[in-house]
Amino acid sequence: MKNALKDSSNRIITYLRISITDNCNFRCAYCSPNGLVDKITNGAILSAGETVRLAGIFASLGVKKVRLTGGEPLLRRELSEIIRGIKGFPEIGDISITTNGVLLGRLSAELKEAGLNRINMSVPSLNAARYREITGGGNLEDAVVGLRSAIRAGMRVKVNVVACAPVIVEEIADYMKLAESDCAEIRFIEYMPLCGGEYKAGEFVDLSVLRDDIVKRHCLEKAAFTDSGESVAEVFSRKDWAGSIGFITPISKPFCDACTRIRITADGFIRPCLFSPIKYGLRDALRNGASDEEIGEIIFTAAANKPAAHPYAESLAGVCEIPALIRTTGG
């Protein structure tokens, strides 16, 4: 089998994201803007063994990092089994999950023991009422308990915050206090509408402007660590902080030219890009007895069709500005 996975732009693919369920205990406005999500039938979801096998094939093609996503991956009963299986491939040096974190309080120690390295946790608000509204009924206290449980278990934690107004305007000071007190990286991410969502007037915040303003006013310095040179966030901290803050700017400052990622959906399709309408089926090949080499050829075809950039990079960059209100808040 070939041993290097490259796309048509000659980018080397080293980062695999695998959705292991489409089920979720939240109905966040970001990923289900209409409150409805088409569900995948159980038989179509990749089994734990199929998921691990695919991770191993990708590892043989140069993938070094795997992130498990959903839906909500903590709802998958075989999560620890999947992590242990992937951990068995020596090429994979980093395993993480993306989660809302409300179940971490009872799962962090088990997941750490299985081999999980990192948590990417979505906390869309630090206001309990707003958090409940955004998530469709979530409990902020459960999320905070999960966050601190993961930190105690010894995992690196990143807290993802979609930077929509008014949340970013009214709550940025609270998030900065969280970075000061807790050993976590608070990451503000520019809003990109998913699953049929659309931008609403005044909703987008240009984080490149906000970053410069916060760094200057709070005397922050570039953090010394990175994610093996593959981080898409610009991270800053202070010597008296336990954690840090980061800024991810896919709209105002796209980083598609450095993208090393490829995705597998819960029902076994490769998506070369999150926003790509193109997908390549792996599930039927797995279940019809295809060899690793034959599956590898499907993967190479998918990688070769990874687009140079996501559509928003060109159509929306530079069209929205940071609300002036941010400059006068306590953030």
N, C-alpha and C positions, 0 to 999 in steps of 0.2 A: 504493500500500500504506500502511496505517496506520503511524505512526512512533513509537508508544509501547506497550510491552508491559506490561500491568498484570494483576494477579490479582484475585480477588474481594474481597480485603482491601485493595485499592488500593495494594499494594506494587508498585513498579516493578522489573521484571526486568532486571538489567544483567549478570548473571553466568551463563555457560553452561558446564556440565561435559559433556564428550563422552567416552564410553568408546569407545576405538578397537580394543579386543580383549578377549575374555574369557579369553585364554590367560595363564598365569602360570607362572613358574619356582619359585614357592613354594606351599605349602599351609598358610597361616597359620591358627591356631585361630580367629582373629577372624572371618574371612570364609568359611571352609569348616570349620565346627565338626564336621562328620561325616566330613571328609576327602574328600568327594565334591562335585563341581560339575557341573551339567548343562552340556554344551558346546553352543555354537551352531555350526551347520554353516558352513563357509567361505563358501558362496554367500550366506548370510544376513547376513554382516558387511558393513557399509557400506564401499564403496570409498573410496580417498583422495579422489577427485574428488567423490563424494557428500558426504563429511564436510566438505570445504572449502565446497561449495555451501551446505550447511545453515548453516555458520558465517557465511557472507556474508548469508544471509537474516536470521539472528538479529541480525547487526550492523546491518542496515537497520531493525530494530525497536528499537534502543537498547541492545543488548548491547555492553559495553565490555571485558569480561574473559572469557577462555576458558581452561579447564583441561582438559587431556587426561588421561584416566584409563584404567583397564583393569578387570580383569586387570592385567598389567604392560605399560604402553605402550612400554617400551624394546624389547620383543620384536617390535613392529610395524615391518617393514622400510621402510615408507613414512613413518616418523615425521617425518624431516626434511622430506620433501615436503609433508606435511600442515601442519607448522609454517610453512613458507615460504608456502603458499597462504593460510593464515589471516592471516599477517603482512601480506599484500597489501591487507587491508581497513583503511583508515585509521581507522575507528571503533574497532577493536580495539587498545587501548593496552597490554594485558598478556596474555601467553601463558605458561601454566605447565603442569607435569605433576605427577602424583602417581605415585611410583615407590618400589620397594624399594632402588634405587640401586646394585645390585651390578654393573650393566653400565655405569655412568656413567664409570668409569675410562677407557674407550676411546671414549666418545661425547660427553662434555661439550663439547669444543671444537666439534665438528660441530653440535651442537644450538644452542649459543650463536650460531654463525655463521648458522644458519637463522632465528634470531629469537626463540629461547626466552628469557624473562626470569627465570623463577623455577622452583625445584625444591621440591616438597613430598615429603620422603623419610621413609619409615617405618622407624624403627629401634626395634623393640620391646624390645630389651635390649642392654646393653653387656657382658654376660657371654656369652662365646663359646658355652658349652654351652647356656645357656638360650636364646640367640638361635637356635641350631641346632634346639632342641626346638620353639620357638614357630613357626618358619618351615617346619618340616618338612625341614630339611637345609641351610639357608642358612649362608654363611660370613661371620661378622661382619667379618673383615679386608677382604673385598671391598667391603662396605658403607662402611667407613671410608675406603678408597681412593676410592670413588665420591664420597663427601661432600666430601672435600678437593679432588678434581678439579673438581667443580662450582664450588667457591669460587674456585679458581685461574682458572677460565674467566671469572669475573666475574659469575656469576649469584647472585641472592639465594637462600639456602637455608633452608628450614624443616625441622626434624627433628621428625616426629610420633611421640609416645609414648603409646600407649593406657595409661591409668592404672589398671591392674589390680593388686590385691595378689596376690602378694608383690613384683612387680617394682618398683612405685613405693616400697614400703617399704624395700627393700634397696639400690636403685640410684640413688635420687634425688641423692645426693651426687656420684656419677660423672657424671650428666647435667649437674649444675651446673658441674662442672669443665670439661665439654665446652663449655658456654656461655661460660665464662671464657676458654678458650684458642682457640676457633675462631669465625670470623665467621659464626655461624649462629644462628637463633632456635629454641631447643628448646621444643617445644609439648607440654604434657601435656593429653591429651584424655580426658574421661570416657568410660568404656566404654559403648557402645550395642550390644546383641546384634544381629547381622545374619544374614541367610541362614538363619533358623530357629534361631539360637542362643538360649540362655536365660541369665539371670543365675544364677550359682552363689553359694552362701552365702559371704560374706566377700570376694567378688571386686570389688565396686564400691567406688570411693573418691570421696568428695565433695570435688572440687577447690576449691570455694569456701572451705572450711575450711583445706585445705592451703596455698592461696595466701596467705591472711592470715598464717599461721604462718611461712612461708618469707620473705615480704617483710619482716616485722618483725624476724626473727632475723638476717637477712643485710643489712639496711639497703638494700633495693633501692628503686629509683625507677621511676615509670612511664616507659616509653620514649617518646621524642619522636615517632617515626615511626608511621604507620598505613598500611594498604593502601587508600589513597584513601577513607578514611572507612568502608570496608566490612569491616574486620577483625572477626572474631568472637572473637578472642583478646584477653585483657588481658595486655599485655606489659610486662616489667620488666627492668631492667639496672642496672649500676653503671659508674662512669667507668673503672674498671680492668679491665673485661671487654671482650673482643673481640666477644662476641655478647650474647644476651639469653635470657630464658625467658618463655614465655607459658602461659596457662591457658584452656582452652576447656571450657565447662560446659553442655553441651546438656541435662543432666538436672537438676542442682541449681539452675541459673539459665538456663532456656531463652531463646534469642534468636530464636525463630521469628517474632516480630512485626517483626523487621528483616531477614528473609531475602529476598535478592534473586536466588536461584538457581533454575535449572531444569536438568534433566538429559536427555541423550539416551543410550540404551543402544547397545551395539555393533551390535545388529541393527536399529537405526533406530526405536526407540520413544521418545517423550517420556514421562518420569516427572516429574510436577509436583513430587513430593517423594520423597526417598530411600526413605521408608517407605510411600509411597502405592501401593495395589494397582491404581490406575487407570493406564492407559497409552494413548498415542495413536500410531498408526502413521504414520511418514513414509516408510519405505523403499519401499512399494508406490507411493506417490504420486510419489516421485522416479523410479522405474523405469517408470512408466506415462505419463510425459510431462507431469506437472502443472506449471503455471507457478509462479514464485516467489510470486505473489499467492495462488494456491490453497494452496500449502504454508503460507504465512503465516496463512491462515484456520485451518488445523489447529493451528498454534502458538498462536493466540489462544484457541482453544477449550480447549486444554490448560492454558494459563496461568489461564484463568478458573476452572478446577477445582482449582487449587493449594490444598491444605488450609491452614487458619489455623495449625495446629501439628502437629508429629509426635505420634504416640500416646503415646510415653513421657513427653512433657512433663507430662501430667496424671497418668498412672497410676503413675509412679515417683518423681517429684520429692519430695524430702524423706523418702523411706522408708529411705535408707541413710546411714550415717555413716562418717566417716573412721576407719580403725583407729587406736586409741590408740598403737600402736607407732610410728607415724610421728613422733609428737611427741618421741620419745626417740632417734631415729636421727641420724646425722651429716648428714642433709639439711638 
